């Protein structure tokens, strides 16, 4: 049984997690984990951890890049032992735990685009140790990659903001997608999409949700406050909405056509993709872009400075994700439900009360 390393002068300790041993099934037994050995770190115990589609893809090795055993789990809220986490805030860790800190991207607070960026799990840290995620009782992380939640924040719902929240907030800010009076389309009403609607509404935008599921209309309009709802395969609805949107953020990772989305954009409109289509990615259609001076771009999570800005914005406007809190031993079932889209809208593991290390 291995130990989690801590900063110089601190005693090492065991850490426990649930891991996928192979891609054949959702089998997540206890294993121990090792934390990266870097300076300015200390162990922090988790209370909550989110589950997202990236976890599902890596557990099942859909992209052929999983190194088993893998302990999934990003976007989690932990304790307050990190030096930068003050007593009136709760520490949290998102999708990354390292970067070179010296390249142009890092110097511009874009650690998420560093060529040496280290994901929170399923990767090798600079000292040769492996990174393991938040389906565990503690983690060791460089304090630069820890953020803080205000204590008065609804922490269960806040945990997914470290993944879903920053993924939609970053392009909204950088590309100017959601500003007062602008019309933003949100493709997909899932974990990312429902948070995108909340952020856009707080920024003063008119929001139209675009979905394949007519059953989601009431939730989009009545609960989340979207102004309009389009069924993406209803040609009459799409025709009526042609060239009405200033921008669109596409959160869907399943294969879907993008030419109809381009048609919804006004001249100079922007389609920003944040949901990677791993299987059967679409070909880029040039003519619809040329004929409207339109833009297709992509965005992936955000740097630490922007992540902290996002947390402050969410706290100010009381924005959290809609979540279903589950015990640790429900993870297998949760992953199966996630695979068929049976969650509104994020699973949150109650790590502190349900992960019981063996004695």
C-alpha positions as a printed NumPy array, in Angstrom:
array([[  0.   ,   0.   ,   0.   ],
       [  1.533,   3.287,  -1.122],
       [  1.472,   6.653,   0.541],
       [  0.542,  10.151,  -0.55 ],
       [  3.572,  12.429,  -0.458],
       [  3.358,  15.786,   1.297],
       [  5.553,  18.851,   1.323],
       [  9.031,  18.828,   2.825],
       [  9.048,  18.168,   6.53 ],
       [  5.535,  16.741,   6.619],
       [  4.786,  13.104,   7.302],
       [  3.57 ,  10.919,   4.45 ],
       [  0.159,   9.318,   4.778],
       [ -2.044,   6.798,   3.03 ],
       [ -4.715,   7.964,   0.611],
       [ -7.565,   5.802,  -0.645],
       [ -9.675,   5.969,  -3.758],
       [-12.004,   4.06 ,  -6.03 ],
       [-10.394,   3.063,  -9.321],
       [-11.318,   1.583, -12.676],
       [ -8.933,  -1.341, -13.269],
       [ -9.857,  -1.86 , -16.936],
       [-12.458,  -0.854, -19.524],
       [-14.518,  -4.02 , -19.36 ],
       [-16.935,  -2.775, -16.717],
       [-17.544,  -0.03 , -14.187],
       [-15.455,  -1.676, -11.47 ],
       [-14.165,   0.805,  -8.931],
       [-12.601,  -0.944,  -5.92 ],
       [-10.434,   0.742,  -3.323],
       [ -6.815,   1.378,  -4.184],
       [ -4.233,   3.704,  -2.686],
       [ -3.023,   6.787,  -4.494],
       [  0.207,   8.753,  -4.633],
       [  0.216,  12.521,  -4.687],
       [  2.728,  14.57 ,  -6.709],
       [  5.832,  15.623,  -4.766],
       [  6.274,  19.337,  -5.324],
       [  6.816,  22.35 ,  -3.119],
       [  4.102,  24.514,  -1.551],
       [  1.702,  21.628,  -1.107],
       [ -0.12 ,  19.907,   1.696],
       [ -2.747,  17.154,   1.804],
       [ -6.376,  18.192,   1.736],
       [ -9.366,  15.986,   2.469],
       [-12.337,  16.007,   0.118],
       [-15.971,  16.487,   0.993],
       [-17.521,  16.438,  -2.509],
       [-16.484,  15.41 ,  -6.022],
       [-18.312,  15.793,  -9.323],
       [-18.73 ,  13.245, -12.117],
       [-18.681,  14.335, -15.766],
       [-18.557,  12.752, -19.228],
       [-14.769,  13.046, -19.292],
       [-14.658,  10.681, -16.324],
       [-16.906,   8.276, -18.203],
       [-14.788,   8.434, -21.381],
       [-11.567,   7.802, -19.477],
       [-12.982,   4.987, -17.357],
       [-14.1  ,   3.271, -20.581],
       [-10.924,   4.292, -22.472],
       [-12.989,   5.668, -25.352],
       [-10.064,   7.756, -26.623],
       [ -7.428,   5.044, -26.14 ],
       [ -5.447,   7.117, -23.641],
       [ -6.348,   5.666, -20.223],
       [ -3.584,   4.349, -17.959],
       [ -5.145,   1.83 , -15.589],
       [ -5.78 ,   1.778, -12.742],
       [ -7.359,   5.216, -12.998],
       [ -8.967,   7.106, -10.112],
       [-11.385,   9.528, -11.8  ],
       [-12.787,  12.723, -10.408],
       [-12.376,  16.435, -11.098],
       [-14.165,  19.555,  -9.852],
       [-14.164,  18.866,  -6.152],
       [-14.375,  20.744,  -2.893],
       [-11.906,  19.89 ,  -0.169],
       [-10.535,  21.148,   3.114],
       [ -8.541,  24.238,   3.99 ],
       [ -4.97 ,  23.035,   4.489],
       [ -3.573,  24.719,   1.371],
       [ -1.628,  27.845,   2.335],
       [ -3.653,  30.111,   0.057],
       [ -7.014,  28.851,   1.297],
       [ -7.968,  31.194,   4.105],
       [-10.14 ,  30.201,   7.031],
       [-13.284,  31.875,   5.647],
       [-13.156,  29.934,   2.391],
       [-13.191,  26.293,   1.307],
       [-10.5  ,  24.95 ,  -0.997],
       [-11.333,  23.395,  -4.361],
       [ -9.423,  21.714,  -7.199],
       [-10.481,  21.601, -10.831],
       [ -9.294,  19.853, -13.967],
       [ -5.55 ,  20.533, -13.763],
       [ -2.86 ,  20.282, -11.105],
       [  0.283,  21.423, -12.931],
       [  1.863,  23.351, -15.798],
       [  5.376,  24.537, -16.695],
       [  4.622,  28.017, -15.237],
       [  7.167,  29.622, -17.611],
       [  5.839,  29.421, -21.195],
       [  3.934,  32.235, -22.892],
       [  0.578,  30.664, -22.111],
       [  1.395,  30.262, -18.426],
       [  2.698,  33.827, -18.223],
       [ -0.642,  35.003, -19.646],
       [ -2.622,  33.028, -17.034],
       [ -3.564,  30.395, -19.613],
       [ -2.139,  27.353, -17.841],
       [ -4.895,  25.292, -19.443],
       [ -3.174,  25.716, -22.829],
       [  0.333,  24.96 , -21.596],
       [  1.906,  22.113, -23.568],
       [  3.023,  20.606, -20.259],
       [ -0.284,  21.055, -18.46 ],
       [ -0.978,  18.157, -16.062],
       [ -4.536,  16.87 , -15.749],
       [ -5.851,  16.102, -12.29 ],
       [ -5.826,  12.389, -13.029],
       [ -4.606,   9.835, -15.581],
       [ -1.349,  11.651, -16.212],
       [  2.26 ,  11.682, -15.057],
       [  3.422,  14.51 , -12.823],
       [  6.803,  16.228, -13.267],
       [  8.453,  14.088, -10.589],
       [  7.393,  10.873, -12.314],
       [  4.461,  10.054, -10.022],
       [  0.979,   9.476, -11.4  ],
       [ -1.925,  11.805, -10.808],
       [ -5.107,  10.401,  -9.299],
       [ -8.42 ,  12.19 ,  -8.974],
       [-11.126,  13.064,  -6.526],
       [-12.784,   9.688,  -6.065],
       [-10.515,   9.518,  -3.054],
       [-10.277,  10.757,   0.498],
       [ -7.441,  13.239,  -0.02 ],
       [ -5.161,  14.797,  -2.609],
       [ -1.799,  16.585,  -2.689],
       [ -1.696,  19.565,  -5.034],
       [  0.415,  22.622,  -5.801],
       [ -1.402,  25.522,  -4.154],
       [ -1.291,  27.523,  -7.401],
       [ -3.894,  25.127,  -8.779],
       [ -6.214,  25.352,  -5.79 ],
       [ -9.048,  27.873,  -5.751],
       [-11.433,  28.969,  -3.006],
       [-15.191,  28.956,  -2.486],
       [-16.843,  31.381,  -0.037],
       [-18.209,  29.543,   2.987],
       [-21.728,  30.831,   2.287],
       [-21.716,  29.169,  -1.165],
       [-23.893,  26.07 ,  -1.733],
       [-20.867,  23.814,  -1.987],
       [-22.501,  20.695,  -3.44 ],
       [-23.761,  22.698,  -6.391],
       [-20.573,  24.74 ,  -6.597],
       [-18.239,  21.761,  -7.167],
       [-19.182,  21.281, -10.884],
       [-18.288,  24.907, -11.583],
       [-14.603,  23.864, -11.508],
       [-15.272,  21.885, -14.699],
       [-18.607,  22.685, -16.35 ],
       [-18.679,  26.253, -15.051],
       [-15.269,  27.381, -16.264],
       [-15.73 ,  25.496, -19.551],
       [-18.638,  27.749, -20.53 ],
       [-17.626,  30.912, -18.649],
       [-14.224,  31.215, -20.331],
       [-15.477,  31.433, -23.953],
       [-18.359,  33.667, -22.921],
       [-15.898,  36.196, -21.545],
       [-13.11 ,  35.857, -24.124],
       [-15.322,  35.87 , -27.232],
       [-17.882,  38.285, -25.8  ],
       [-20.696,  35.784, -26.249],
       [-22.891,  36.831, -23.364],
       [-23.353,  40.545, -22.882],
       [-26.374,  42.671, -22.074],
       [-28.797,  42.7  , -24.984],
       [-27.04 ,  39.989, -26.998],
       [-28.766,  36.812, -28.161],
       [-26.905,  33.615, -27.221],
       [-27.824,  30.129, -28.35 ],
       [-26.901,  27.227, -26.062],
       [-26.718,  23.824, -27.75 ],
       [-27.495,  21.021, -25.315],
       [-29.184,  21.252, -21.922],
       [-26.891,  19.002, -19.923],
       [-24.195,  19.552, -17.315],
       [-22.498,  22.325, -19.292],
       [-25.547,  23.709, -21.034],
       [-27.677,  24.413, -17.98 ],
       [-24.795,  26.286, -16.329],
       [-24.249,  28.251, -19.555],
       [-27.888,  29.374, -19.439],
       [-27.477,  30.563, -15.851],
       [-24.274,  32.504, -16.605],
       [-25.73 ,  34.086, -19.746],
       [-28.867,  35.187, -17.917],
       [-26.741,  36.76 , -15.175],
       [-24.762,  38.609, -17.856],
       [-27.954,  40.085, -19.302],
       [-28.23 ,  38.038, -22.491],
       [-31.292,  36.696, -24.235],
       [-30.893,  32.901, -24.31 ],
       [-32.256,  30.28 , -26.681],
       [-31.708,  26.617, -25.803],
       [-31.22 ,  24.288, -28.787],
       [-31.88 ,  20.644, -28.007],
       [-32.843,  17.334, -29.6  ],
       [-35.251,  16.676, -26.711],
       [-38.63 ,  18.497, -26.836],
       [-39.25 ,  17.265, -23.285],
       [-36.623,  19.694, -21.994],
       [-38.525,  22.795, -23.11 ],
       [-40.388,  23.38 , -19.855],
       [-37.236,  23.039, -17.791],
       [-35.259,  25.358, -20.09 ],
       [-37.908,  28.07 , -20.178],
       [-39.798,  27.759, -16.903],
       [-37.017,  26.72 , -14.522],
       [-33.835,  28.148, -16.058],
       [-35.396,  31.216, -17.663],
       [-34.362,  30.729, -21.278],
       [-36.259,  33.062, -23.592],
       [-36.745,  30.532, -26.381],
       [-36.379,  26.809, -27.051],
       [-35.602,  25.189, -30.418],
       [-35.852,  21.506, -31.289],
       [-32.761,  20.978, -33.426],
       [-34.414,  18.521, -35.83 ],
       [-37.541,  20.641, -36.371],
       [-36.877,  22.3  , -39.732],
       [-39.77 ,  24.742, -39.371],
       [-38.427,  26.037, -36.052],
       [-34.897,  26.297, -37.419],
       [-36.052,  28.188, -40.5  ],
       [-37.947,  30.689, -38.366],
       [-34.831,  31.319, -36.248],
       [-32.349,  31.739, -39.127],
       [-29.841,  34.574, -38.637],
       [-31.247,  35.655, -35.268],
       [-28.406,  34.816, -32.872],
       [-25.275,  36.814, -32.147],
       [-23.406,  33.754, -30.918],
       [-23.806,  30.095, -29.998],
       [-21.955,  27.947, -27.468],
       [-22.11 ,  24.266, -28.435],
       [-21.8  ,  22.011, -25.374],
       [-22.735,  18.695, -27.01 ],
       [-20.04 ,  16.024, -27.406],
       [-22.234,  13.515, -29.287],
       [-22.143,  13.649, -33.11 ],
       [-24.526,  16.28 , -34.497],
       [-24.727,  18.543, -37.581],
       [-23.264,  22.027, -37.293],
       [-24.408,  23.579, -40.598],
       [-27.888,  24.315, -39.161],
       [-26.219,  26.022, -36.201],
       [-24.184,  28.249, -38.503],
       [-27.427,  29.203, -40.234],
       [-28.838,  30.473, -36.943],
       [-26.034,  33.038, -36.612],
       [-26.253,  36.628, -37.723],
       [-23.543,  38.115, -39.932],
       [-20.289,  38.14 , -37.918],
       [-21.763,  35.521, -35.579],
       [-19.612,  33.129, -33.553],
       [-20.06 ,  29.421, -32.933],
       [-17.857,  28.303, -30.055],
       [-17.404,  24.577, -29.506],
       [-16.7  ,  23.324, -25.98 ],
       [-18.023,  19.758, -26.278],
       [-15.387,  17.644, -28.091],
       [-16.881,  15.151, -30.535],
       [-14.59 ,  12.163, -30.023],
       [-16.504,   9.944, -32.426],
       [-17.214,  11.02 , -36.022],
       [-16.209,  14.674, -35.713],
       [-17.868,  16.92 , -38.323],
       [-16.103,  18.314, -41.373],
       [-15.644,  22.084, -41.441],
       [-18.156,  23.737, -43.827],
       [-16.422,  26.674, -45.499],
       [-19.176,  28.194, -47.643],
       [-21.634,  29.045, -44.812],
       [-18.771,  30.745, -42.968],
       [-17.617,  32.746, -45.968],
       [-21.11 ,  33.94 , -46.858],
       [-21.689,  35.472, -43.445],
       [-18.19 ,  36.286, -42.191],
       [-18.898,  33.835, -39.399],
       [-16.486,  32.221, -36.96 ],
       [-16.118,  28.712, -35.553],
       [-13.724,  28.42 , -32.625],
       [-13.044,  26.177, -29.665],
       [-12.322,  26.577, -25.975],
       [-11.136,  24.261, -23.184],
       [-11.728,  24.976, -19.479],
       [ -9.777,  28.089, -18.328],
       [ -6.684,  29.289, -16.512],
       [ -6.526,  29.728, -12.759],
       [ -7.003,  33.509, -12.818],
       [-10.133,  33.145, -14.927],
       [-11.345,  30.232, -12.799],
       [-11.177,  32.376,  -9.667],
       [-12.974,  35.179, -11.507],
       [-15.683,  32.697, -12.486],
       [-16.115,  31.558,  -8.875],
       [-16.52 ,  35.149,  -7.691],
       [-19.069,  35.846, -10.449],
       [-21.031,  32.694,  -9.616],
       [-21.015,  33.494,  -5.9  ],
       [-22.169,  37.072,  -6.542],
       [-25.104,  35.864,  -8.647],
       [-25.783,  32.729,  -6.59 ],
       [-25.114,  30.438,  -9.56 ],
       [-24.617,  26.751,  -8.83 ],
       [-25.147,  23.582, -10.817],
       [-28.26 ,  21.464, -10.35 ],
       [-26.96 ,  18.266,  -8.776],
       [-27.886,  14.85 ,  -7.44 ],
       [-25.783,  13.95 ,  -4.397],
       [-24.819,  10.273,  -4.212],
       [-22.775,   7.997,  -1.924],
       [-19.401,   6.674,  -3.054],
       [-20.67 ,   3.128,  -3.537],
       [-23.268,   4.395,  -6.049],
       [-20.551,   5.446,  -8.526],
       [-20.951,   2.424, -10.811],
       [-24.671,   3.04 , -11.174],
       [-24.088,   6.779, -11.621],
       [-21.678,   6.158, -14.504],
       [-24.194,   3.85 , -16.159],
       [-26.916,   6.479, -15.77 ],
       [-24.584,   9.176, -17.079],
       [-23.918,   7.086, -20.194],
       [-27.625,   7.159, -21.031],
       [-28.145,  10.79 , -20.017],
       [-30.161,  10.008, -16.912],
       [-29.077,  12.856, -14.615],
       [-30.218,  16.44 , -13.986],
       [-27.535,  17.675, -14.336],
       [-24.479,  16.558, -12.406],
       [-23.758,  13.757,  -9.96 ],
       [-21.884,  14.85 ,  -6.83 ],
       [-20.252,  12.21 ,  -4.643],
       [-20.521,  12.772,  -0.905],
       [-16.912,  11.696,  -0.397],
       [-16.51 ,  12.8  ,   3.204],
       [-19.431,  10.781,   4.549],
       [-19.349,   7.728,   2.283],
       [-15.731,   6.939,   1.402],
       [-14.545,   4.786,   4.277],
       [-10.857,   3.761,   4.023],
       [-10.179,   0.199,   5.155],
       [ -8.584,  -0.2  ,   8.567]])
